[in-house]
Amino acid sequence: MKIIQKAMGLLLACLPIFGFLNANAQTPTGAVAPPVAGALQVISFGGGFNLPIWAARDQGFFKQHGIEVQHTITADSKQLFTGLMEGKYHVAVTALDNILAYQEGQAEVKFNPPSDFFGFMGSDDGFLSLVAAPDVKSFADLKGKTISVDSMSNGFSFALRDMLARNGLKESDVQWARAGGTDRRFAALMEGQHAATMLRAPFDLQAKNRGFNQLATTRTTIGNYMGIVGAARRSWAANNEAQVVSFIRAYRDAIRWLKAPENRPQAQALLMKYVPNMNAQIAAQSCDLLLDPQTGFFSDVQLDDKGIQAVMDLRSKLGDNPQKLTDPSKYVDKRYWQKAMQP
């Protein structure tokens, strides 16, 4: 009975967190709704960082720019990129490093013909934090302990490994465990299975509220880092330029609207509307982080050159086939963004 009670307690404790993954309350994570004819099919991972998409839809920015968007929450990278390649989805909101991985042939799925993914706008720097158990108060305390990752070849894992090196720890100084996506790693961390892991906002907020320690962020250790981008296939984008430009403009307008102080109550309400079990306190904390004027979502949805270079440098050093990556045009194309910024 005590074991059952403990298990139920852990489940209830994690319910608000798992809610972040089911970002659209009407569509379970990984579920594929019947496509709406003529709609732009957009796919992303779950989380409060979908706030600009929800705002663009609910505030009418997509409609204002002449497009209808159907938003799907992916279960994993395989669904996202396979669907993008097959044309089930037109736009993905995902990590830039995923684009590098596929274009360099280092991703888990191999396509024939090869993929032609690219990033056309920037959303944010990833909001990444290394979060550790309450008794781990410094990097030195991690020595000999276990850190969980999704995959050692994943870009966010690269950022984590770089953090360790910058703080005097070799990869051999710690134990590594694969624990899946952010939701699974968060749950494992809460249960004490591992000593630390990399978390995206607002999972890190939930952890800090429970006494866990934030040891570092990509912002404080790496500096500029291009985290999340809007991505598509080059072949699709070339034939649908107007839709790409409209998506960029609507996403930009949504971020500007979200960042306006007078709209903060509505921004918090959006989180509480679309994230099951979200409470007012976490919604307020999430907005403080995501909508910070300087460090939140990119107001002009720009592709940051220094951030792109940081992602390239990490994969050059830590990728499956280490080689110097020098040409950002293999992974991004700013022409659509430039057109979107024109009056």
C-alpha positions as CSV (number, residue, x, y, z in Angstrom):
1,M,0.0,0.0,0.0
2,K,2.8,2.4,0.9
3,I,4.4,1.7,-2.5
4,I,1.2,2.4,-4.3
5,Q,0.7,5.6,-2.3
6,K,4.2,6.8,-3.1
7,A,3.7,6.0,-6.8
8,M,0.4,8.0,-6.8
9,G,2.1,10.8,-5.1
10,L,4.8,11.0,-7.7
11,L,2.3,10.8,-10.5
12,L,0.2,13.7,-9.0
13,A,3.3,15.7,-8.5
14,C,4.2,15.4,-12.1
15,L,0.8,16.1,-13.6
16,P,1.3,19.9,-14.0
17,I,4.6,19.1,-15.8
18,F,3.2,16.5,-18.2
19,G,0.6,19.1,-19.0
20,F,3.3,21.2,-20.7
21,L,3.8,18.4,-23.2
22,N,0.1,18.3,-24.1
23,A,0.3,21.9,-25.1
24,N,-3.0,21.9,-27.1
25,A,-5.6,20.7,-24.7
26,Q,-7.8,19.4,-27.6
27,T,-5.0,17.3,-29.3
28,P,-3.0,14.7,-27.3
29,T,0.7,14.7,-27.8
30,G,1.6,12.7,-30.9
31,A,-2.0,12.5,-32.1
32,V,-2.5,13.5,-35.8
33,A,-5.8,15.3,-36.4
34,P,-7.4,15.1,-39.8
35,P,-5.8,17.9,-42.0
36,V,-7.8,21.0,-42.6
37,A,-8.0,21.7,-46.3
38,G,-5.8,24.7,-47.2
39,A,-4.3,25.1,-43.7
40,L,-0.7,25.5,-43.1
41,Q,0.3,22.4,-41.1
42,V,2.7,23.4,-38.3
43,I,4.3,20.9,-35.9
44,S,6.3,21.5,-32.7
45,F,7.3,19.8,-29.5
46,G,5.0,20.5,-26.6
47,G,5.6,23.2,-24.0
48,G,4.7,26.7,-22.9
49,F,7.2,28.0,-25.5
50,N,4.4,27.5,-28.0
51,L,2.9,30.7,-26.7
52,P,3.6,32.7,-29.9
53,I,1.6,30.1,-31.9
54,W,-1.3,30.2,-29.5
55,A,-1.3,34.0,-29.5
56,A,-1.1,34.3,-33.3
57,R,-4.0,32.0,-33.6
58,D,-6.3,33.3,-30.8
59,Q,-5.5,37.0,-31.5
60,G,-6.0,36.6,-35.2
61,F,-2.5,37.3,-36.5
62,F,-2.5,34.3,-38.7
63,K,-5.8,35.2,-40.2
64,Q,-4.7,38.9,-40.6
65,H,-1.7,37.7,-42.7
66,G,-3.9,35.5,-44.9
67,I,-3.2,32.0,-43.5
68,E,-4.9,29.4,-41.5
69,V,-2.7,27.2,-39.2
70,Q,-3.3,23.7,-37.9
71,H,-1.0,23.0,-35.0
72,T,0.2,19.5,-34.1
73,I,2.2,18.6,-31.0
74,T,4.8,15.9,-31.9
75,A,5.6,12.8,-29.8
76,D,9.2,12.8,-30.9
77,S,11.8,14.0,-33.4
78,K,11.1,11.1,-35.7
79,Q,7.4,12.0,-36.1
80,L,8.3,15.7,-36.7
81,F,11.0,15.2,-39.3
82,T,9.5,12.2,-41.1
83,G,6.2,14.1,-41.3
84,L,8.0,17.2,-42.6
85,M,9.8,15.2,-45.2
86,E,6.6,13.4,-46.3
87,G,4.7,16.7,-46.6
88,K,2.3,16.0,-43.8
89,Y,3.6,19.1,-42.1
90,H,4.8,22.2,-43.8
91,V,6.5,24.1,-41.0
92,A,8.3,22.8,-37.9
93,V,9.2,24.8,-34.8
94,T,12.3,23.0,-33.6
95,A,15.9,23.2,-32.5
96,L,18.4,24.5,-35.0
97,D,20.8,21.7,-34.2
98,N,18.2,19.2,-35.4
99,I,18.5,20.8,-38.8
100,L,22.3,20.5,-38.7
101,A,22.0,16.9,-37.6
102,Y,19.8,16.0,-40.6
103,Q,21.7,18.0,-43.1
104,E,25.0,16.4,-42.0
105,G,23.6,12.9,-42.0
106,Q,24.0,12.5,-38.2
107,A,20.3,12.2,-37.3
108,E,18.4,9.0,-36.3
109,V,16.4,8.9,-39.5
110,K,18.1,8.6,-42.9
111,F,16.1,9.8,-45.9
112,N,16.5,8.9,-49.6
113,P,16.6,11.3,-51.3
114,P,18.4,13.3,-48.6
115,S,16.6,15.9,-46.6
116,D,16.5,19.6,-47.5
117,F,15.5,21.1,-44.2
118,F,16.5,24.7,-43.3
119,G,15.7,27.4,-40.8
120,F,13.9,30.5,-42.0
121,M,13.4,32.5,-38.7
122,G,14.5,32.4,-35.1
123,S,12.2,32.1,-32.1
124,D,14.5,32.0,-29.0
125,D,17.8,30.8,-27.5
126,G,16.3,27.6,-26.2
127,F,15.7,28.8,-22.6
128,L,18.1,25.9,-21.5
129,S,19.1,25.3,-17.9
130,L,21.2,22.6,-16.2
131,V,19.1,21.7,-13.2
132,A,20.4,19.5,-10.4
133,A,19.1,17.7,-7.3
134,P,18.8,19.7,-4.0
135,D,22.0,18.3,-2.7
136,V,24.0,19.2,-5.8
137,K,24.9,22.9,-5.3
138,S,27.8,23.2,-7.7
139,F,29.5,21.6,-10.7
140,A,32.0,20.0,-8.4
141,D,29.2,18.2,-6.6
142,L,28.3,16.4,-9.9
143,K,31.6,14.4,-10.0
144,G,30.8,10.7,-9.9
145,K,27.0,11.3,-10.2
146,T,24.6,10.5,-13.0
147,I,23.4,13.1,-15.5
148,S,20.5,12.2,-17.9
149,V,20.3,13.1,-21.5
150,D,18.0,12.4,-24.4
151,S,20.9,11.3,-26.6
152,M,24.6,12.0,-26.4
153,S,24.4,13.2,-30.1
154,N,21.6,15.7,-29.5
155,G,22.3,19.4,-29.7
156,F,21.1,20.2,-26.3
157,S,23.3,17.5,-24.9
158,F,26.2,19.1,-26.7
159,A,25.4,22.3,-24.8
160,L,25.4,20.4,-21.6
161,R,28.7,18.7,-22.3
162,D,30.2,22.1,-23.1
163,M,28.9,23.5,-19.8
164,L,30.7,20.7,-17.9
165,A,34.0,21.3,-19.8
166,R,33.8,25.0,-19.1
167,N,33.4,24.3,-15.4
168,G,36.3,21.9,-15.1
169,L,34.5,18.5,-15.5
170,K,35.5,15.9,-18.0
171,E,32.8,13.7,-19.5
172,S,34.4,10.7,-17.8
173,D,33.9,12.5,-14.4
174,V,30.2,11.8,-14.5
175,Q,27.9,8.9,-15.4
176,W,25.5,9.2,-18.3
177,A,22.0,7.9,-18.7
178,R,19.6,8.1,-21.6
179,A,16.2,9.1,-20.2
180,G,14.2,10.4,-23.2
181,G,12.6,13.8,-23.8
182,T,12.3,16.6,-21.4
183,D,9.2,15.3,-19.7
184,R,10.8,11.9,-19.0
185,R,14.0,13.5,-17.8
186,F,12.2,15.8,-15.5
187,A,10.2,13.0,-14.0
188,A,13.4,11.0,-13.5
189,L,15.1,13.9,-11.8
190,M,12.1,14.5,-9.5
191,E,12.2,10.8,-8.5
192,G,15.9,11.0,-7.7
193,Q,17.0,8.6,-10.5
194,H,19.6,11.1,-11.7
195,A,21.5,14.0,-10.2
196,A,21.0,16.5,-13.0
197,T,19.7,17.1,-16.5
198,M,19.2,19.8,-19.0
199,L,15.7,21.3,-18.9
200,R,13.8,23.8,-21.1
201,A,11.6,26.5,-19.6
202,P,9.2,26.2,-17.9
203,F,10.2,22.8,-16.6
204,D,13.2,24.4,-14.9
205,L,10.8,26.7,-13.1
206,Q,8.8,23.8,-11.7
207,A,12.1,22.2,-10.6
208,K,13.3,25.3,-8.9
209,N,10.0,25.7,-7.1
210,R,10.6,22.2,-5.6
211,G,14.0,23.0,-4.2
212,F,16.2,21.9,-7.2
213,N,19.2,24.0,-8.2
214,Q,19.9,25.7,-11.5
215,L,23.6,25.4,-12.0
216,A,23.9,27.2,-15.3
217,T,22.1,28.3,-18.4
218,T,23.3,28.4,-22.0
219,R,23.0,32.1,-21.8
220,T,25.5,32.4,-18.9
221,T,28.0,29.8,-20.2
222,I,27.9,29.7,-24.0
223,G,26.4,33.2,-24.6
224,N,24.6,33.6,-27.9
225,Y,23.0,30.3,-28.8
226,M,20.4,29.8,-31.6
227,G,17.9,27.5,-29.9
228,I,14.5,27.2,-31.6
229,V,13.8,28.1,-35.2
230,G,11.0,28.0,-37.8
231,A,12.0,25.3,-40.3
232,A,10.7,23.8,-43.5
233,R,11.9,21.9,-46.6
234,R,13.6,24.1,-49.1
235,S,11.6,22.5,-52.0
236,W,8.3,23.3,-50.3
237,A,9.3,26.8,-49.2
238,A,10.4,27.7,-52.8
239,N,6.9,26.9,-54.0
240,N,5.1,28.5,-51.1
241,E,7.0,31.7,-50.4
242,A,3.9,33.7,-49.5
243,Q,2.9,31.3,-46.8
244,V,6.4,31.3,-45.2
245,V,6.5,35.1,-45.2
246,S,3.0,35.3,-43.7
247,F,3.9,32.8,-41.0
248,I,7.0,34.8,-40.0
249,R,5.0,38.0,-39.9
250,A,2.2,36.5,-37.8
251,Y,4.7,34.9,-35.4
252,R,6.6,38.2,-35.0
253,D,3.4,40.1,-34.4
254,A,2.3,37.6,-31.8
255,I,5.6,38.0,-29.9
256,R,5.4,41.8,-30.0
257,W,1.8,41.6,-28.7
258,L,2.8,39.1,-26.0
259,K,5.6,41.4,-24.8
260,A,3.4,44.5,-24.5
261,P,3.0,45.0,-20.7
262,E,-0.7,45.7,-21.1
263,N,-1.2,42.2,-22.6
264,R,0.5,40.3,-19.8
265,P,-2.7,39.1,-18.2
266,Q,-3.9,37.7,-21.5
267,A,-0.5,36.1,-22.1
268,Q,-0.8,34.3,-18.7
269,A,-4.4,33.4,-19.5
270,L,-3.2,31.7,-22.8
271,L,-0.8,29.5,-20.8
272,M,-3.6,28.6,-18.4
273,K,-5.9,27.9,-21.3
274,Y,-3.7,25.6,-23.3
275,V,-1.5,24.0,-20.6
276,P,-3.5,21.6,-18.5
277,N,-3.0,22.0,-14.7
278,M,-1.1,25.2,-15.2
279,N,-1.6,27.5,-12.2
280,A,-1.4,31.3,-11.9
281,Q,1.9,31.3,-10.1
282,I,3.7,29.2,-12.8
283,A,2.0,31.1,-15.6
284,A,3.3,34.4,-14.2
285,Q,6.8,33.0,-13.7
286,S,6.8,31.5,-17.2
287,C,5.8,34.8,-18.7
288,D,8.5,36.7,-16.8
289,L,11.0,34.4,-18.4
290,L,9.6,33.9,-21.9
291,L,8.6,37.5,-22.4
292,D,11.6,39.2,-20.9
293,P,12.3,42.3,-23.1
294,Q,16.0,41.4,-23.5
295,T,16.3,37.7,-23.1
296,G,12.8,36.3,-24.0
297,F,11.4,35.4,-27.4
298,F,13.2,37.3,-30.2
299,S,11.0,40.3,-31.0
300,D,12.1,40.4,-34.6
301,V,12.3,36.6,-35.0
302,Q,15.8,37.0,-36.4
303,L,18.3,34.3,-37.1
304,D,21.2,35.3,-34.8
305,D,24.5,34.9,-36.6
306,K,26.6,34.4,-33.4
307,G,24.0,31.9,-32.1
308,I,24.1,29.9,-35.3
309,Q,27.9,29.9,-35.1
310,A,27.7,28.5,-31.6
311,V,25.5,25.7,-32.7
312,M,27.8,24.9,-35.6
313,D,30.9,25.0,-33.3
314,L,29.4,22.5,-30.9
315,R,28.4,20.0,-33.6
316,S,31.8,20.5,-35.2
317,K,33.4,19.5,-31.9
318,L,31.0,16.9,-30.6
319,G,29.1,15.5,-33.6
320,D,29.2,11.8,-34.6
321,N,31.7,12.6,-37.3
322,P,33.6,15.6,-36.0
323,Q,34.3,18.0,-38.8
324,K,34.5,21.8,-39.0
325,L,31.2,23.2,-40.1
326,T,31.8,26.6,-41.7
327,D,28.8,27.3,-44.0
328,P,25.6,28.5,-42.2
329,S,23.8,28.7,-45.6
330,K,23.6,24.9,-45.5
331,Y,21.2,25.2,-42.6
332,V,19.5,28.6,-42.8
333,D,18.2,31.0,-45.4
334,K,17.4,34.6,-44.4
335,R,15.7,35.6,-47.6
336,Y,12.2,34.8,-46.4
337,W,12.8,36.7,-43.1
338,Q,14.1,39.7,-45.0
339,K,11.0,39.8,-47.2
340,A,8.8,39.4,-44.1
341,M,10.4,42.4,-42.4
342,Q,9.6,44.7,-45.4
343,P,6.6,46.9,-45.0
